[in-house]
Structure formats: C-alpha cells, structure tokens
Amino acid sequence: MLAKEKWTLYSGGLKGAETAFGEAAEKWSVNEVNFCYSGQKTNRQKNLKVLSEDELKRGDISMEMVSKMMHRTYYQTEKIRKVLQTIFHMVNSGYQVFVIGTILEDNTVKGGTGWAVELAKLFNRPLSVYDQEKGSWYSWKQGAWVPDTPKIEHETFVGAGTRNLSEKGRQAIENLFAAAFGSP
C-alpha cells in the first residue's frame, strides 16, 4: 500500500462530492487542501486555502473561452469567475483528477464541475469521471471517454464533483481510496 503521508488531495470542500473526497482523505489519513475565495461558504474547513485577489487572477480566463469550451453560456459572471479561478488552482496543484458527475453527449461534464474536467484535458492530466447516471467510471484517453477502473497513482490528486452526490457516487470515492490505501 501507499505511504499516505506523502499524498495530497486538492479540492474545494464544497457540499456533495468535494466533502466526500475530503472525508475519505481524512479517514485514510491523506493530506487535504481545500481552495476557496474570500466569502465562499465551504463544508470542509480542513487546511482551507483562501485565495487572495492576486492568486485568483492567476486562474483567470475569458468567460467567452469558457463558454466555448463548455458549450454553454454562463450568467452571474463575477461569482462564476471566482469559482472557475478556484477550480484552476485545484487542478493546477493536483496532477491526477477525479470527478463525480454526469458526462454529457458533447463529452463535457454537467455543471461547474465540468471546468475541472476541461482544465484536466487542457493540461493533459490523467482524468477519470464517475458518471452517477451510468454508475461507472470513465477515463479520458486519446480524446474519448473509455470505461475504466481508475486508481490513485500520483501523490497529488484532485477530487471534485457534483453537489448532488448519490450513494453510488459516495461509494465510488470510498472504493477509490480503499483500492489505493487499503483499510483506513
């Protein structure tokens, strides 16, 4: 099994999948860092990294570009911009990316979580999504989603996903940690 103290989960500590990733990290004694911006409400307070305005700007991107990559239009641009900037820091910090969500027909992932997926693709990171509707893991390989049984294989990894976590999604996170780190 892996030496847990060398491994770090990067997440956002928000309700749903991110809280479950954080709880699993704590249960398995894996380091955890949660990124947020000033005034953002998070469920997890452990190792909370509140990003300064300058740090947020490092993750800035044109909302027009985000809309094109995600195939959707975003409103409330200031709030969503901060969320996207925060997600940038998560994906930029962790190498391997795990997401709980729903893969859409256009190969994006539903909701703001999809930005973590698009950044992982852009940064050419190992990327796996547990699709709650299909009840299966998929990894992005050679420009397509391929059924897979992913494993945590890199010392820095990202856990992101939907606020509407199902019991199957929660179990997928537990199984991911158990496969890598054994019994808690």
RADA-V983387 format. One record per helix or strand. SS is the DSSP state (a for helix, b for strand). FROM is the first residue (numbers start at 1). LEN is the number of residues. Records with the same first field share a line. If there is no record, write none. Layout:
BEGIN
SS = FROM-LEN ; FROM-LEN
END
This chain:
BEGIN
a = 4-3 ; 17-11 ; 53-6 ; 63-8 ; 77-17 ; 113-10 ; 167-15
b = 8-4 ; 31-7 ; 48-4 ; 96-6 ; 103-1 ; 109-1 ; 127-5 ; 136-6 ; 144-4 ; 156-6
END
